[in-house]
């Protein structure tokens, strides 16, 4: 092995280790909310978001929030929209009610199509 290839290999191994560490940190940050909070978040989604996006989340004043409608949209953009709203539209910011982790979790649930009906 030449010195240059050894350096390149070491750099690649270091980058891979850093990537694994970063992924582990992301996995820890992405812990789902506690079950009671999940229930509250689903109720907020169905009732509050549903007032504009449709009670079945298939669209209304706001666009649909179905898995098919969201599948190709970047998660980060969707979570940012939830948290910061859309100026000049009816979409309000929800930062007073949701943490960034909760917004990310809700977006993941929407994309997965696993949002239950609530009472």
C-alpha positions in Angstrom: 0.0 0.0 0.0 1.4 3.4 -0.9 1.4 6.2 1.6 -1.2 8.1 -0.4 -3.6 5.1 -0.5 -3.0 4.5 3.2 -3.9 8.2 3.9 -7.0 7.9 1.7 -8.1 4.7 3.5 -7.6 6.2 6.9 -9.7 9.3 5.9 -12.5 7.1 4.6 -12.5 5.0 7.8 -12.6 8.2 9.8 -15.5 9.6 7.7 -17.4 6.3 8.1 -16.9 6.3 11.9 -18.1 9.9 12.1 -21.1 9.1 9.9 -22.0 6.2 12.2 -21.7 8.4 15.3 -23.9 11.0 13.7 -26.5 8.4 12.7 -26.5 7.1 16.3 -27.1 10.6 17.6 -30.0 11.1 15.1 -31.5 7.8 16.2 -31.4 8.9 19.9 -32.9 12.3 19.0 -35.7 10.7 17.1 -37.2 8.8 20.0 -40.9 8.9 19.7 -42.9 10.9 22.2 -44.4 9.0 25.2 -47.7 7.2 24.4 -49.9 9.8 26.2 -48.2 12.6 24.2 -48.6 10.7 21.0 -52.3 10.5 21.6 -52.4 14.3 22.2 -50.4 15.0 19.1 -52.7 12.7 17.0 -55.7 14.6 18.4 -54.1 17.9 17.5 -53.3 16.7 14.0 -56.8 15.4 13.4 -58.8 18.2 15.0 -56.6 21.4 14.6 -54.8 20.5 11.4 -57.8 18.8 10.1 -59.9 22.0 10.3 -57.9 23.2 7.2 -56.4 20.0 5.7 -59.7 18.1 6.0 -60.8 15.8 8.9 -59.6 12.9 6.9 -56.4 14.9 6.0 -57.3 14.6 2.3 -57.2 18.3 1.7 -59.4 21.3 2.1 -58.3 24.9 2.5 -54.8 23.3 2.9 -53.3 20.6 0.8 -53.7 16.9 1.6 -51.5 15.4 4.3 -51.8 11.8 3.1 -48.8 9.5 2.7 -49.1 9.7 -1.1 -49.2 13.5 -1.1 -46.2 13.8 1.2 -44.0 10.9 0.1 -41.7 12.8 -2.3 -41.5 16.0 -0.1 -38.4 16.5 2.1 -39.1 15.7 5.7 -37.1 18.7 6.9 -39.2 21.1 4.7 -42.4 19.5 6.0 -41.3 19.8 9.7 -40.2 23.4 9.1 -43.6 24.2 7.7 -45.3 22.7 10.7 -43.1 24.6 13.1 -42.8 28.0 11.3 -46.0 28.1 9.2 -46.2 29.6 5.8 -46.3 33.4 5.8 -49.0 34.9 3.5 -51.1 31.7 3.8 -53.5 30.3 6.4 -50.8 28.0 7.7 -49.9 29.2 11.2 -46.7 28.3 13.1 -47.1 25.6 15.7 -43.9 26.2 17.7 -45.9 27.2 20.7 -47.5 23.7 20.8 -44.8 21.3 19.4 -41.2 20.7 19.8 -38.9 20.1 16.8 -38.8 16.4 17.7 -42.5 16.2 17.9 -43.0 17.9 14.5 -40.4 15.5 13.0 -42.3 12.5 14.6 -45.7 13.7 13.3 -44.3 14.2 9.8 -42.8 10.7 9.9 -46.2 9.3 11.0 -48.0 11.2 8.1 -45.5 9.9 5.5 -45.9 6.4 6.8 -49.6 6.7 6.7 -50.0 5.6 10.3 -52.1 8.4 11.7 -55.0 6.8 13.6 -58.5 8.2 13.8 -59.1 9.8 17.2 -62.2 10.5 19.3 
